[in-house]
Amino acid sequence: MVNDPSHQCLGLALPGTSGPEGLTDARKAGHVQMLAPGATQGYDIEAGALCGETAVAQKEGEIAHVLAGAQTAFAAVTPGTGPFSADSS
């Protein structure tokens, strides 16, 4: 992310099914989803800046649960509140 007087830019790398090993290995591992013609698939992407050690620790815990295969419930966050607010500790 860049934010200075002459630049405002955010770069995102969206999730993919093929890691550095390549598409063939991803298919063998069962990570490639095939959609029928005309079918759609949607994703929710959360982006922001975590403010404070508590918010960082909470997010690290959520990531650990996802990597362990646990189901995660995501709650809507009102702008200016929650782990992205400057008031968070």
C-alpha positions in Angstrom: 0.0 0.0 0.0 1.3 3.5 -0.9 -0.3 6.7 0.3 1.7 9.8 -0.3 1.1 13.2 -1.9 1.6 11.8 -5.4 0.4 8.2 -5.0 -2.5 6.3 -3.6 -2.4 2.7 -4.4 -3.3 -0.7 -3.0 -2.2 -4.0 -4.5 -4.0 -7.2 -3.8 -3.2 -10.8 -4.7 -6.5 -12.7 -4.7 -6.6 -16.3 -3.6 -5.8 -18.9 -6.3 -5.9 -22.6 -6.6 -2.5 -23.0 -8.0 0.5 -22.3 -5.8 4.2 -22.3 -6.8 4.0 -26.0 -7.5 1.6 -25.3 -10.5 -1.8 -26.2 -11.7 -1.1 -29.9 -12.3 -0.2 -30.5 -8.6 -3.2 -28.4 -7.5 -5.5 -30.6 -9.5 -3.9 -33.8 -8.0 -4.4 -32.4 -4.5 -8.1 -31.7 -5.3 -7.8 -27.9 -4.9 -9.2 -26.9 -8.3 -12.9 -26.1 -8.5 -14.6 -26.6 -11.8 -17.7 -24.5 -12.5 -20.4 -25.5 -14.9 -20.9 -23.2 -17.9 -22.8 -20.1 -16.7 -22.2 -20.9 -13.0 -20.8 -18.3 -10.7 -18.8 -18.4 -7.5 -18.5 -15.4 -5.1 -16.1 -14.6 -2.3 -16.0 -12.1 0.5 -12.6 -10.4 0.9 -11.7 -8.6 4.1 -9.1 -5.9 3.8 -7.9 -3.3 6.4 -5.2 -2.3 8.8 -5.2 -3.9 12.3 -4.6 -1.3 15.1 -3.0 -2.6 18.3 -1.6 -5.8 19.6 -5.0 -7.1 20.7 -6.5 -6.8 17.2 -3.4 -8.4 15.7 -3.5 -11.3 18.1 -7.2 -11.9 17.5 -6.7 -12.0 13.7 -3.7 -14.4 14.1 -6.0 -16.7 16.1 -8.7 -16.5 13.3 -6.0 -17.3 10.7 -4.8 -20.3 12.7 -8.4 -21.7 13.0 -8.8 -21.3 9.2 -5.5 -23.1 8.5 -6.5 -25.8 10.9 -9.7 -26.4 8.8 -12.1 -24.9 11.4 -15.3 -23.1 10.3 -15.1 -19.4 10.9 -18.1 -17.0 11.4 -17.4 -13.5 10.1 -19.3 -10.6 11.6 -20.0 -7.4 9.9 -17.9 -4.5 11.2 -19.1 -1.0 11.1 -16.5 1.4 9.7 -14.6 3.1 12.5 -15.3 0.3 15.0 -13.8 -3.1 15.7 -10.2 -4.2 15.0 -9.8 -1.6 12.2 -10.5 1.4 14.4 -7.9 3.7 15.8 -9.5 3.3 19.2 -8.7 -0.5 19.4 -6.0 -1.5 21.8 
